[in-house]
């Protein structure tokens, strides 16, 4: 007598949690709005992982449009400007601390 093995059943909650977010976009920067995962990858490559969440939430609240209402065309240009501004603010804070000590 041969017995067939039964497949293990996985609860729907566990199945949903284990699925990673699929990347549907190519990641060139021109697909708007970008997927959050692509933004996280880009900022991780630049070494500013923490800033990815701040960047995404800021522009997501603005609906990926300028203050005048014009939609942005390339999120990577925005991300590059964001990183540059963040680096400049870090340099400014460092100089202010050094000058305050003197």
C-alpha positions in Angstrom: 0.0 0.0 0.0 1.4 3.4 -1.0 0.6 6.5 0.9 0.6 9.9 -0.6 2.3 12.7 1.4 0.0 15.6 2.2 1.3 19.1 1.5 1.8 21.3 4.5 -0.7 24.1 4.8 0.6 27.5 5.5 -1.7 30.0 7.2 -2.7 33.0 5.0 -1.2 35.5 7.5 2.3 33.8 7.4 2.2 33.5 3.6 1.4 37.3 3.3 4.2 38.3 5.6 6.9 36.2 3.9 6.3 37.6 0.4 8.8 40.3 -0.4 7.7 43.4 -2.3 8.1 42.8 -6.0 10.0 45.4 -8.0 7.9 46.2 -11.0 9.9 49.3 -12.2 13.2 49.4 -14.0 14.7 51.9 -11.6 16.0 54.5 -14.0 14.4 57.3 -12.1 11.8 58.4 -14.6 9.0 56.2 -13.5 6.9 58.3 -11.1 6.0 57.7 -8.4 8.9 55.4 -7.6 8.5 52.2 -5.6 9.6 52.6 -2.0 12.0 49.6 -2.3 13.8 51.3 -5.2 14.3 54.5 -3.1 15.6 52.4 -0.2 18.1 50.6 -2.5 19.3 53.9 -4.0 19.9 55.6 -0.6 21.6 52.4 0.7 24.0 52.5 -2.2 24.8 56.2 -1.4 25.3 55.4 2.2 22.3 57.3 3.6 19.9 54.5 4.5 18.1 56.5 7.2 17.3 59.4 4.9 15.4 57.1 2.4 12.3 57.0 4.6 12.4 60.8 5.2 12.8 61.5 1.5 10.0 59.1 0.4 7.5 60.3 3.0 8.3 64.0 2.3 7.7 63.7 -1.5 4.8 61.2 -1.1 3.0 63.8 1.1 3.7 66.3 -1.7 2.3 63.8 -4.2 5.6 64.0 -6.1 4.8 67.5 -7.3 6.6 70.8 -6.9 5.1 73.5 -4.7 3.6 75.1 -7.8 1.9 71.8 -8.7 4.1 70.7 -11.5 4.8 66.9 -11.3 8.4 65.8 -11.0 9.8 63.8 -13.8 12.9 62.1 -12.2 13.0 61.0 -8.6 16.8 60.3 -8.7 17.5 63.9 -9.4 15.4 64.8 -6.3 17.2 62.1 -4.3 20.6 63.5 -5.3 19.7 67.0 -4.3 18.3 65.7 -1.0 21.5 63.9 -0.2 23.6 66.9 -1.2 21.5 69.2 1.0 21.8 66.7 3.9 25.6 66.5 3.6 25.8 70.3 3.6 23.6 70.6 6.7 25.9 68.1 8.4 28.9 70.2 7.5 27.3 73.3 8.7 26.3 71.7 12.1 29.9 70.5 12.5 31.3 74.0 11.8 28.8 75.6 14.3 29.8 73.1 17.0 33.5 73.7 16.4 33.0 77.5 16.5 30.9 77.3 19.7 33.7 75.5 21.5 36.2 78.3 20.8 
